[in-house]
């Protein structure tokens, strides 16, 4: 199954997020091993994007909520598991 955002195909989850938001994920999260100068430049770019599009945080929240609702409803179906024998374990020592 192929997934498209606009006219672009999203091959991976990162592609989907980047196409949906219009910015690469690394811009917001950074990359491992980036220098202080690279981090400062990345944060400057992020500030510029937020200044040009102040609705972006709301859009991101909406996209995340829609993804959770569509693809992970089982996250909210929590069922307590019964313990074998129906008893609680006896705790001894400092943990008790």
Backbone as CSV, one residue per row, in Angstrom:
resi,resn,N_x,N_y,N_z,CA_x,CA_y,CA_z,C_x,C_y,C_z
1,UNK,0.843,-1.170,0.000,0.000,0.000,0.000,0.893,1.239,0.000
2,UNK,0.566,2.179,-0.838,1.348,3.410,-0.933,0.621,4.540,-0.222
3,UNK,1.401,5.397,0.422,0.844,6.539,1.128,1.371,7.810,0.487
4,UNK,0.455,8.715,0.183,0.834,9.990,-0.421,0.366,11.131,0.465
5,UNK,1.196,12.162,0.527,0.830,13.420,1.161,0.952,14.452,0.051
6,UNK,-0.187,14.984,-0.367,-0.169,15.833,-1.551,0.179,14.967,-2.747
7,UNK,1.187,15.365,-3.489,1.622,14.595,-4.650,2.903,13.819,-4.369
8,UNK,3.374,13.812,-3.128,4.619,13.145,-2.765,4.332,11.821,-2.073
9,UNK,5.074,10.787,-2.427,4.926,9.501,-1.778,5.748,9.455,-0.502
10,UNK,5.122,8.994,0.576,5.818,8.793,1.849,6.223,7.327,1.932
11,UNK,7.526,7.068,1.890,8.038,5.704,1.902,8.210,5.194,3.330
12,UNK,8.570,6.086,4.243,8.802,5.695,5.631,7.984,6.586,6.559
13,UNK,7.983,6.243,7.831,7.283,7.071,8.813,7.884,8.470,8.870
14,UNK,9.225,8.559,8.763,9.872,9.874,8.764,9.453,10.699,7.551
15,UNK,9.335,10.054,6.392,8.864,10.754,5.193,7.461,11.300,5.411
16,UNK,6.600,10.478,5.996,5.224,10.896,6.230,5.176,12.124,7.136
17,UNK,5.929,12.083,8.218,5.947,13.210,9.152,6.496,14.456,8.466
18,UNK,7.587,14.303,7.721,8.184,15.448,7.041,7.225,16.043,6.022
19,UNK,6.559,15.210,5.249,5.619,15.716,4.257,4.389,16.332,4.915
20,UNK,3.922,15.741,5.999,2.750,16.272,6.683,3.033,17.619,7.324
21,UNK,4.228,17.775,7.882,4.567,19.016,8.578,5.215,20.054,7.674
22,UNK,5.827,19.592,6.609,6.529,20.513,5.724,7.943,20.815,6.173
23,UNK,8.404,20.148,7.199,9.775,20.333,7.696,10.334,18.984,8.110
24,UNK,11.645,18.810,8.021,12.221,17.543,8.473,12.173,17.413,9.996
25,UNK,11.994,16.204,10.461,11.919,15.938,11.905,13.202,16.381,12.606
26,UNK,14.339,16.196,11.932,15.624,16.541,12.538,15.718,18.020,12.900
27,UNK,14.975,18.869,12.183,14.988,20.298,12.497,14.514,20.539,13.924
28,UNK,13.536,19.776,14.363,12.950,19.978,15.689,13.626,19.145,16.756
29,UNK,14.101,17.961,16.379,14.677,17.054,17.374,16.197,17.080,17.425
30,UNK,16.813,17.592,16.375,18.268,17.596,16.319,18.791,16.243,15.865
31,UNK,20.107,16.175,15.760,20.756,14.924,15.376,21.881,14.646,16.361
32,UNK,22.158,13.391,16.540,23.207,13.000,17.480,24.553,13.527,16.986
33,UNK,25.308,14.097,17.891,26.648,14.559,17.575,26.724,15.928,16.919
34,UNK,25.613,16.672,16.879,25.681,17.989,16.257,26.519,18.931,17.130
35,UNK,27.212,19.850,16.474,28.040,20.808,17.193,27.165,21.921,17.759
36,UNK,27.742,22.743,18.614,27.010,23.884,19.161,26.592,24.834,18.045
37,UNK,27.460,25.018,17.050,27.123,25.897,15.918,25.980,25.317,15.095
38,UNK,26.008,24.014,14.853,24.929,23.367,14.104,23.609,23.458,14.860
39,UNK,23.683,23.274,16.160,22.469,23.379,16.988,21.911,24.790,16.953
40,UNK,22.773,25.787,17.074,22.322,27.182,17.029,21.677,27.504,15.678
41,UNK,22.280,27.037,14.591,21.721,27.280,13.261,20.369,26.583,13.111
42,UNK,20.264,25.355,13.619,19.011,24.606,13.544,17.907,25.309,14.327
43,UNK,18.236,25.780,15.517,17.242,26.482,16.333,16.841,27.816,15.716
44,UNK,17.783,28.512,15.084,17.451,29.752,14.372,16.467,29.475,13.243
45,UNK,16.723,28.416,12.493,15.826,28.048,11.396,14.444,27.690,11.938
46,UNK,14.396,26.960,13.037,13.124,26.584,13.644,12.354,27.818,14.105
47,UNK,13.049,28.780,14.708,12.393,30.023,15.135,11.825,30.774,13.939
48,UNK,12.576,30.816,12.842,12.092,31.491,11.633,10.828,30.811,11.098
49,UNK,10.834,29.479,11.095,9.660,28.741,10.611,8.458,29.006,11.501
50,UNK,8.645,29.006,12.811,7.541,29.288,13.730,7.043,30.719,13.598
51,UNK,7.943,31.661,13.321,7.530,33.054,13.124,6.683,33.186,11.861
52,UNK,7.051,32.433,10.821,6.293,32.480,9.568,4.991,31.685,9.641
53,UNK,4.938,30.696,10.523,3.766,29.826,10.621,3.440,29.568,12.091
54,UNK,2.832,30.548,12.767,2.560,30.369,14.200,1.538,29.267,14.498
55,UNK,0.815,28.797,13.490,-0.154,27.715,13.695,0.493,26.333,13.682
56,UNK,1.777,26.264,13.373,2.446,24.973,13.247,2.326,24.096,14.496
57,UNK,2.536,24.613,15.709,2.383,23.734,16.885,0.976,23.138,16.999
58,UNK,-0.049,23.920,16.679,-1.411,23.388,16.707,-1.608,22.331,15.630
59,UNK,-1.020,22.553,14.449,-1.114,21.568,13.373,-0.434,20.263,13.773
60,UNK,0.727,20.375,14.410,1.454,19.186,14.855,0.626,18.414,15.883
61,UNK,0.031,19.117,16.824,-0.800,18.458,17.836,-1.986,17.756,17.193
62,UNK,-2.611,18.406,16.222,-3.750,17.820,15.530,-3.342,16.561,14.767
63,UNK,-2.218,16.637,14.047,-1.730,15.484,13.281,-1.416,14.318,14.213
64,UNK,-0.772,14.613,15.342,-0.448,13.551,16.300,-1.715,12.922,16.870
65,UNK,-2.694,13.743,17.217,-3.951,13.215,17.756,-4.675,12.371,16.722
66,UNK,-4.684,12.810,15.469,-5.339,12.036,14.409,-4.625,10.700,14.182
67,UNK,-3.296,10.721,14.234,-2.546,9.481,14.048,-2.824,8.500,15.177
68,UNK,-2.868,8.989,16.396,-3.169,8.123,17.538,-4.576,7.573,17.413
69,UNK,-5.514,8.426,17.055,-6.901,7.977,16.929,-7.059,6.936,15.819
70,UNK,-6.374,7.143,14.702,-6.539,6.251,13.557,-5.749,4.954,13.684
71,UNK,-4.550,5.023,14.229,-3.654,3.869,14.163,-3.364,3.183,15.483
72,UNK,-3.778,3.759,16.581,-3.423,3.127,17.848,-4.553,3.162,18.875
73,UNK,-5.789,2.856,18.477,-6.859,2.885,19.484,-6.656,1.845,20.580
74,UNK,-5.904,0.788,20.262,-5.671,-0.237,21.279,-4.842,0.289,22.449
75,UNK,-4.174,1.428,22.282,-3.415,2.008,23.398,-4.328,2.396,24.551
76,UNK,-5.579,2.693,24.236,-6.499,3.152,25.267,-7.402,2.037,25.798
77,UNK,-7.277,0.854,25.270,-8.047,-0.292,25.734,-7.206,-1.073,26.742
78,UNK,-7.118,-0.574,27.944,-6.296,-1.183,28.977,-7.163,-2.122,29.805
79,UNK,-6.691,-3.340,29.944,-7.397,-4.351,30.726,-6.444,-4.839,31.807
80,UNK,-6.849,-4.756,33.081,-5.965,-5.253,34.134,-5.829,-6.771,34.028
81,UNK,-4.631,-7.236,34.235,-4.366,-8.674,34.192,-4.532,-9.266,35.583
82,UNK,-5.198,-10.396,35.638,-5.387,-11.084,36.920,-4.099,-11.796,37.290
83,UNK,-3.784,-11.785,38.552,-2.604,-12.499,39.035,-2.966,-13.972,39.199
84,UNK,-2.020,-14.841,38.927,-2.288,-16.276,39.135,-2.641,-16.537,40.595
85,UNK,-3.693,-17.228,40.819,-4.115,-17.543,42.188,-4.880,-16.405,42.844
86,UNK,-4.960,-15.260,42.189,-5.730,-14.151,42.724,-5.145,-13.485,43.947
87,UNK,-3.884,-13.783,44.285,-3.276,-13.206,45.474,-2.155,-12.265,45.088
88,UNK,-1.875,-11.364,45.978,-0.730,-10.487,45.810,0.508,-11.178,46.365
89,UNK,1.665,-10.937,45.745,2.872,-11.562,46.292,3.241,-10.958,47.642
90,UNK,3.828,-11.788,48.461,4.281,-11.344,49.788,5.632,-10.663,49.600
91,UNK,5.737,-9.438,50.126,6.991,-8.697,50.000,7.733,-8.722,51.326
92,UNK,9.017,-8.914,51.229,9.853,-8.943,52.424,11.006,-7.993,52.219
93,UNK,11.592,-7.538,53.280,12.775,-6.697,53.197,12.421,-5.233,53.005
94,UNK,13.341,-4.463,52.388,13.207,-3.020,52.240,12.040,-2.645,51.339
95,UNK,11.685,-3.454,50.373,10.594,-3.132,49.441,9.241,-3.237,50.119
96,UNK,9.137,-3.963,51.242,7.863,-4.149,51.913,7.524,-2.933,52.645
